[in-house]
């Protein structure tokens, strides 16, 4: 959505609405107090534009929860009007600024449901994805929100590829994808430190097979070299080293694997017929990375 509507200078009608106090959702049945609290004015007496501009005013002074309330009142009092449509998308935006992600998501989804072909539907979908993305925690915590963010961002990319939000969604998708790979690496390292080599290999394999384009792949291959050597599975270790040498020869991970393997008199070459050998074949055929 173009943010120009949120930056409009307040008009004379908006100045009139400055008599409305920013009392947010506590107003109950749509009644707003005059500043000073001496009397009340029913919100219904104001036009949709006046209420909307009051919401803009509240956003301008960082009262995002109050802004969301007023934008919601536009939709409630003037449903299916042009101002109601604007109010709904701005309500989603205001809630997001206020870090009320659940309500932001609800407003964004309602906009998509009611106005699926509107030009701001792409922005609504982007906000919906951000409501998950902006809650992604560090790699040491549950990654359920990361999966949901990926799904939402993928929808933006696939459904609105020509929108102004597609490029940002692609960037965030890559970062969230990298985040998931980081979680697998953290668990794999945990197992490796405790000599649970098979469990560690399973985690590093996920990174190599499912997260090949992330920044964690070189380390995952090196950790596979370490784990396989510890198990005495030299051919698998050699193949992991060969993949490192083919794609990441300039990295420290390759140097570490080279020292490990050559220190045992082993070459960095594809050997055996395990899952890594298959990846090596695919890589040579240009089907991997």
N, C-alpha and C positions, 0 to 999 in steps of 0.2 A: 504494500500500500504506500502511496506517496504521502510523505509526512507533512506536506504543505498545509493541510487542514489544521494540523495541530499548532502551526506557527502563525496563523492569521492574527493580525492586530485586532483587539477587541473593538467591535462597533458600538454605536450608541445603544443598540439593543442589549449588547453584552454589558455595558455600563449599568444599565437598569438592573440586570441580574446580580450585580455586585451587592445588592441589598439582601440577597440570599446568603445565609450563613453556611459554611462548609461543614454541615453536621453529618454528612455521609449516610450510611445505611441505618443510622439510628433514628431516622425521621419517621419510621413506621409507615403510616398511610399516605405518603407523598406530601407531607407538610414540611415547609422549611421556615426557619426562624428569621426574622429581621435581625440584622446585626445589633447587638445589645440585648437581644432576647426579650424585648418589650411586648411584642405581639407576633402573630403568625400569619403567613400568607400561604394559601394552598398552592402547591406546585402546579396544579392543573390550570392556574390562571396565566401561566407563562406559555409562550409559544415553544414549539419544538426547537427552533433555532436558538432561542434564549437559553433554554435548558442545556442544549448542546454546548453553547459557548461558555456557559458556566462550568461545564466539565473541562473545557480547554483551559479556563482560568485556573481551576484547581490543579491541573497538571503542570501549568506554568510555575506554580508555587510549590511543586513537589508534594502535593496532597493527592497521591495517586488513588488511594482508596476512596476518597470523596469523589474524585473525577469518575471513577468506575461507577459509583452510585448514580451520578447525574446522567452519564451516558446510558445507563440501564433504564433510567426513568424516561428518557426520550423514547426508547423502544416500547416501554410499558404504556405510556400515555398516547403515543402516536405510532401504533404498530403499522408495519408495511409501508411507511412513508420513506422518502429519501433520507430524511434525518434519522429515522430509526435504523436504517441500514448503516449509515455512517456511525451512529452511536454504538451499534453492536460491535463493529470492528475496533472502534476506539476503546470500548470497554475491555475487550480482550487485551489490547495494548496496555491500557492502564493497569489492569490486574498483573500483567507480566512485569511491568516496571516496579510494581509493589511486591514482587516475588510471591504473589498469590497464584501459584502455577496451576492449581486445580481449577480455580474459577476462570483463569485465563484460557485454559484448555476447553472448558465448558462453553465459554462465549465464542471461541474460535470455531469449535465444532458446530455450534448452532448457526454461525454465519455460513459455514460450508453447506449445511443441510438446507438452509432457507434460500441462500443465494449462490448456488453451485456454479453458475456461469458468470458471475460478476467478476470484474477485473481484480477485485481485492480478495477473491477466493484463494489466490496463490499466497497472498500475505497471511491470510487466516491459517492456511495449512503450514506455512513457515513458522508462525507463532506457536501452533500446536506442537510442532517438532521441537521448537526451542524450549517449550515448557518441560520437556524431558531432558533435552541436552544441557540446559543450564543447571540441572540438578545432579549431573554426573559427578560422582564422588571419586576419591583417589582409588588407585587400583587395588587397594587392600579391602575394599568393601564389595557388597553385592552389586552385580552389573546389570540387574534387570532394567534399570532406567536407560542404560546404554543401548540395550537391544531395542527398547521402545523408541529412543531417539533415532536410531538407525532406520527403523521402519518409517518414522515420520519424515525424515530427511529424504529417504528414497522416494517417497510419494511426491515430494516437492520436485525432485529431479526428474522423475518419470512423467508426472502429470502436467508439470509446468516448466518444460525444458527451456522455453524462450522467455521466461519471466526474469525480472531483475534479481530474484532470490535464488535462482538455480545455482549460480556460481558459488555463492556463500554456502548453500546447502551441500554442494560437492566438497568444499573445503572442510566443513564441519563433519560430514560423513567420514572423510578420510581420518580426521582426528579421533572420532569416536571408534572407528574401526581399529586404529592403532591402540586405543585405550583397551579394547577387548584383548588384543594380542598381548598387551602388557600384563593383563591379569593372568593369562596362561603362563607367561614367562615367570611371573612371581611364584606361582604354585610349583612350576617345574623346578625352579631354583631351590625352593623349600625341600622338595623331595630329594634333589641331588645332594644337598648338604647333609642329608640324613642317610645317604647311601641307599635310598629307595630308587634304584636306577630304572627299573621298568616303569614305575609310575611317572618318573621324571621324563622318560622318553616319550610316553604317551602325550604329555603336555607339549613338549617341544615339537612333536610331530604335528599337532594341531596347528601350531604357528606356521610351520613350513608348508603344510597342505592347504590350510584355510585362510591364512593371513600373509600370503606370500609378498604382497606389495607393501607391507608395513616396515617400519624401521627396525623391528625386532628380529627379522629373519636371519641376518648374519649371526647374531648371538645364539639364536636357537640352533643353527647348524653347528656352531662351535660346541655348544653344550651337548649336542648329540655325539660329537666326537669324544668328548670327555666320558659320557655315560657308556657308550659302546665299548670304549677301551677298558673301562672299569669292569665290564662284563666279559671281556675277552673276545668281543665280537669285532675283530679287526676289519673285516671286509666292509661292514656297515660304517665303521668309523672312517675308513679310507674314502668311501663314497661321499659321506657328508663333507669331508675335507675337499674332495674334488669339486663339489658344487660350490663350496666357498671360493675355491680358486678360480672357478669359471666366472662367477658373478661379483665377488667381493674381494678381489685380490689386494686391493689397496687398503683394506681395513685391518685394525688391530686383531679382530677375531680370526682373520685368516692367518696372521702371523703367529698367534697363539696355537692354532690348530696345526700349523706347519711344524712348529717346534715339538709339539706333543707327538705327532706321527713320525716325523723323521728321527726323533730321539729314540724311537723304538724300531728304527730300521724299516718303517713303512712309507710307501709312496702315497701321494694324494691322487688316487685314481679310482674310477668306478670299478667296483668289484662285487662279486656275488650276484644275487638275483632278488634282493629284498625290495621293500617299498621305495627306498631312496634311489635304487638303481632305476626304477621306473621313472621317478622324477628327473633323474639325470638324462634319461633318454628323451623325455618330453622337453627338457630344457634345450638340448641340442637341436631338436626339431622346431624350436622357436615357439613352443606352446606353454612355456613356463616363464613367468616374469616378463 
